[in-house]
Amino acid sequence: MSDIRYTQEVGNEEFHELREDKQMLQTFMQNWLALPENDIIADKSFVNKARAYGVDFNEKYAAVVVEGDKQQLPDERLAFELDYLRRVYVLQVDDVADFLPRLPKRALAGVGMPHHDIQESVKEGVFALAMTHPTVDEMRTMFYENMMDLAIIIAAGVAYPETEQLIHDHLDDEVMLTLWLYATFGQSMCALSEALHVHRRTIQYRLDKITTVTGLNPRVTAEACTLLLAYVRRRTSVIVPALIGQLDRVVMQGDSRQIVNA
């Protein structure tokens, strides 16, 4: 009986230590998120914690925002839960390429650009995640750098509400996916046909339908840009602010005031 009791006590101690370590790591991640990019870190204990977790504040890190079954997602030390559906991984730049193949096949991922300010990279990852699509292999993982120009234009307030409304009312998801991939693949009909598993005539029909509905020709670069901007705004206008609001709530739980000199 004494051996059993001893084993239980050791197990309980290990459980509490593990729980405390997770809580300390969560607090560290929250404080790291709250750090403005140009502030000087004054708290040596915070720097020491960073070193213990393998974090170098002189390096840039990239955020990967993943949506999927969390029980199947990889376990990484530098990660936090954005909400009940999404987890954020903070990775060194060189580790991103090795990390992505470890994700479950059904998972969706948005990859932010490398930053010293990891909160900025998380926001970019959220934007990229909003542009993923579960039925198109080429769109299960999206990189913010590939849509940065459109994101900047949208952030500047440029919008085409009439075109967006026409898309919303008359064009389904398959048609607009065709537009996005048509631009992504450099107007390659062969690559697009293979990605969507449809005949080239179907692609031509969908592109023609876009022109009929909107009056804009996706085969003309300037007009395609207007269509793409309207499509991206439609895909991101609701989910991105909602997830950034959730990120703000996570950040608010941290406190950078005690660890920086402004």
C-alpha positions in Angstrom: 0.0 0.0 0.0 2.8 2.4 0.9 4.4 1.8 -2.6 1.0 2.6 -4.3 0.6 5.7 -2.2 4.2 6.8 -3.0 3.5 6.3 -6.7 0.3 8.3 -6.6 2.1 11.1 -4.7 4.9 11.2 -7.3 2.3 11.2 -10.1 0.4 14.1 -8.5 3.5 16.1 -8.1 4.5 15.6 -11.8 1.0 16.5 -12.8 1.1 19.8 -10.8 4.5 20.6 -12.1 3.4 20.1 -15.7 0.3 22.2 -15.0 2.4 25.0 -13.5 4.8 24.8 -16.5 2.0 25.2 -18.9 0.6 28.1 -17.0 4.0 29.8 -16.9 4.4 29.2 -20.6 0.9 30.6 -21.3 1.8 33.7 -19.3 5.1 34.1 -21.2 3.3 33.8 -24.6 0.7 36.4 -23.5 3.4 38.9 -22.4 5.4 38.2 -25.6 2.4 39.0 -27.7 1.9 42.2 -25.8 5.4 43.4 -26.5 5.6 46.4 -28.9 8.2 45.8 -31.5 10.6 48.7 -30.6 10.4 48.5 -26.8 13.5 47.6 -24.8 13.1 44.7 -22.5 14.1 45.6 -19.0 13.0 42.6 -17.0 16.0 40.1 -16.9 13.8 37.4 -15.6 11.6 37.6 -18.7 14.7 37.4 -20.9 15.8 34.4 -18.9 12.4 32.7 -19.4 12.7 33.4 -23.1 16.0 31.7 -23.3 14.7 28.7 -21.4 11.9 28.4 -24.0 14.4 28.8 -26.8 13.3 32.3 -27.8 15.8 34.9 -29.1 14.3 38.4 -29.2 16.9 39.4 -31.8 15.4 36.9 -34.3 12.2 37.3 -36.3 9.4 34.7 -35.8 6.5 33.6 -38.1 3.0 32.7 -36.9 1.1 29.8 -38.3 -2.6 30.0 -37.5 -4.1 26.5 -37.8 -7.8 25.4 -37.8 -8.5 21.8 -37.3 -9.1 19.0 -34.8 -6.8 20.0 -31.9 -6.4 16.5 -30.7 -4.6 15.8 -34.0 -2.5 18.9 -34.2 1.2 18.9 -33.4 2.4 19.7 -29.9 4.8 22.6 -29.9 6.1 24.6 -26.9 5.6 28.0 -28.5 1.9 27.8 -29.2 -1.3 29.2 -27.8 -5.1 28.7 -28.3 -6.7 31.5 -30.2 -10.2 30.0 -29.7 -11.8 26.6 -29.5 -11.2 25.9 -33.2 -7.8 27.5 -33.9 -4.3 27.3 -32.5 -1.4 29.6 -33.2 2.2 28.3 -33.5 5.1 30.7 -33.3 8.1 29.4 -35.2 11.6 30.4 -36.2 11.6 31.2 -39.9 13.7 28.2 -40.9 11.3 25.8 -39.1 8.1 26.8 -41.0 8.8 24.6 -44.0 9.4 21.5 -41.8 6.4 22.2 -39.6 3.7 22.5 -42.3 3.9 18.9 -43.6 3.2 17.7 -40.0 -0.2 19.2 -40.0 -3.2 16.8 -40.4 -4.4 16.5 -44.0 -7.8 18.2 -43.2 -6.2 21.1 -41.3 -6.2 24.6 -42.7 -3.3 27.0 -42.1 -2.6 30.6 -42.6 1.1 31.6 -42.5 2.2 35.1 -41.5 5.4 36.8 -42.5 8.4 36.9 -40.1 8.4 39.8 -37.6 10.0 40.8 -34.3 6.5 41.8 -33.3 4.8 38.4 -33.3 1.3 39.9 -32.9 1.7 41.4 -36.3 2.6 38.0 -37.8 -0.4 36.4 -36.1 -2.7 39.0 -37.6 -1.3 38.2 -41.0 -1.7 34.5 -40.4 -5.4 35.1 -39.5 -5.9 37.0 -42.8 -4.2 34.2 -44.7 -6.3 31.6 -42.9 -9.5 33.3 -44.0 -8.5 32.7 -47.6 -8.0 28.9 -47.2 -10.5 26.4 -48.6 -11.0 22.8 -47.4 -11.8 21.3 -50.8 -8.9 22.6 -52.8 -5.5 21.1 -51.9 -3.6 24.2 -53.1 -5.7 26.4 -50.7 -5.4 24.3 -47.5 -2.3 26.4 -46.6 -2.1 30.0 -47.6 0.7 32.5 -47.2 0.1 36.1 -46.3 3.0 37.2 -48.5 1.1 35.9 -51.6 -1.8 38.2 -50.9 -0.1 41.1 -49.1 -0.8 43.6 -51.8 -4.5 43.0 -51.8 -4.5 43.1 -47.9 -2.8 46.4 -47.9 -5.3 47.9 -50.5 -8.2 46.6 -48.4 -6.7 48.1 -45.2 -6.4 51.4 -47.0 -10.2 51.4 -47.4 -10.4 50.7 -51.2 -13.7 48.9 -51.9 -16.0 48.1 -54.8 -19.4 47.5 -53.0 -21.5 47.1 -56.1 -19.2 44.4 -57.4 -19.1 42.7 -54.0 -22.9 42.7 -53.9 -23.2 41.2 -57.4 -20.7 38.5 -56.4 -22.6 37.8 -53.2 -26.0 37.7 -55.0 -25.2 35.8 -58.2 -21.9 34.0 -58.1 -21.3 30.8 -56.0 -18.2 29.7 -54.3 -17.0 27.4 -57.1 -17.1 30.3 -59.6 -15.1 32.6 -57.3 -12.6 29.9 -56.5 -12.1 29.5 -60.2 -11.3 33.3 -60.4 -8.8 33.1 -57.5 -7.0 30.1 -58.8 -7.1 31.5 -62.4 -5.0 34.4 -61.1 -2.9 32.3 -58.8 -1.8 29.9 -61.6 -1.0 32.7 -63.9 -4.0 32.0 -66.1 -2.8 28.5 -66.8 -5.9 26.6 -67.9 -4.1 23.2 -67.6 -3.0 23.8 -64.0 -6.5 25.2 -63.1 -8.3 22.3 -64.6 -6.1 19.8 -62.7 -6.6 21.7 -59.4 -10.4 21.9 -59.6 -10.8 18.5 -61.3 -13.0 20.0 -64.0 -12.9 20.3 -67.8 -11.4 23.4 -69.4 -14.8 24.2 -70.8 -16.2 24.4 -67.3 -13.5 26.9 -66.4 -14.3 29.0 -69.5 -18.0 28.9 -68.6 -17.3 30.1 -65.1 -15.1 33.0 -66.3 -17.7 34.0 -68.8 -20.3 34.0 -66.1 -18.2 36.4 -64.0 -18.1 38.8 -66.9 -21.9 38.4 -67.6 -22.8 39.1 -63.9 -20.3 41.9 -63.0 -19.4 43.4 -66.4 -15.7 42.8 -65.6 -13.5 40.4 -67.6 -11.2 38.3 -65.4 -9.0 37.7 -68.4 -8.1 41.5 -68.4 -5.5 42.2 -65.7 -7.0 45.5 -64.5 -10.5 44.2 -64.3 -9.3 40.9 -62.7 -7.7 43.0 -59.9 -11.0 44.6 -59.1 -12.7 41.2 -59.0 -10.0 39.8 -56.8 -10.2 42.7 -54.4 -14.0 42.3 -54.1 -13.6 38.6 -53.6 -11.0 38.9 -50.9 -12.9 41.6 -49.1 -15.9 39.3 -49.1 -14.0 36.4 -47.7 -12.2 38.4 -44.9 -14.5 41.2 -43.9 -16.3 39.2 -41.1 -14.0 36.5 -39.9 -10.7 38.5 -39.8 -12.0 41.2 -37.4 -13.7 38.6 -35.3 -10.4 36.6 -34.9 -8.3 39.7 -34.4 -10.8 40.7 -31.6 -10.2 37.3 -30.0 -6.4 37.8 -30.4 -6.8 41.2 -28.6 -8.5 39.4 -25.7 -5.6 37.0 -25.5 -3.1 39.9 -25.5 -5.0 41.8 -22.8 -4.3 38.9 -20.5 -0.6 39.7 -20.8 1.1 42.8 -19.3 4.1 44.3 -21.0 4.3 47.3 -18.6 6.5 45.5 -16.1 9.0 44.1 -18.6 9.8 46.9 -21.0 11.3 50.4 -21.1 9.2 52.4 -23.6 
